[in-house]
């Protein structure tokens, strides 16, 4: 079975925010500016895994269809909140860094 993976506008905005965060941090420390692109690529690769196995991710609340995907990157990584909408569709609701308090 294959699931179609879609992102809300908020999740797309989260990707932009996360890209900007990594880019600004690397600019401040004269670091690797490609790291921001690598981070977003890692997040999108994580999303791709949902097309085949969304039910393997941990539950995020009372609903068995609301779940979180852990995406490793560097020393921490990212967490994507998503909902299994139907037998063929997954909707990414939000994305955050693992060290952030909660979804924005």
KABEL-V181163 format. One record per pair of residues at least 12 apart in sequence whose C-alpha atoms are under 7 Angstrom apart, sorted by the first residue. I is the first residue (numbers start at 1). GAP is how many residues later the second one is. D is the distance in Angstrom with one decimal. If there is no record, write none. Layout:
# KABEL-V181163
<<I;GAP;D> <I;GAP;D>>
This chain:
# KABEL-V181163
<<1;51;6.6> <2;49;5.4> <2;50;5.3> <2;86;6.5> <3;48;4.3> <3;49;6.2> <3;85;4.4> <3;86;5.0> <3;87;6.3> <4;47;6.0> <4;84;6.0> <4;85;4.7> <4;86;6.0> <5;45;7.0> <5;46;6.1> <5;84;6.1> <5;85;4.8> <5;86;5.9> <6;84;6.3> <6;85;4.9> <6;86;6.1> <7;84;5.6> <7;85;4.6> <7;86;6.5> <8;83;7.0> <8;84;6.2> <8;85;5.6> <10;83;6.8> <10;84;6.3> <11;81;6.4> <11;82;5.5> <11;83;4.4> <11;84;5.9> <14;80;6.6> <14;81;5.7> <15;25;6.7> <19;17;5.1> <19;18;7.0> <19;21;6.5> <22;14;5.1> <23;13;5.3> <39;34;6.8> <42;31;7.0> <43;28;6.3> <46;25;5.9> <57;12;5.5> <65;18;5.5> <65;19;5.0> <66;16;5.9> <66;17;4.5> <66;18;6.6> <67;14;5.9> <67;15;5.4> <67;16;6.1> <68;12;5.4> <68;13;4.6> <68;14;6.1> <69;12;6.6> <76;22;6.3> <77;20;6.1> <77;21;5.7> <78;17;6.9> <78;18;5.6> <78;19;4.4> <78;20;5.0> <79;16;5.7> <79;17;5.5> <79;18;6.2> <79;19;5.9> <80;12;6.9> <80;14;5.7> <80;15;4.3> <80;16;6.6> <81;12;5.5> <81;13;5.2> <81;14;6.3>>
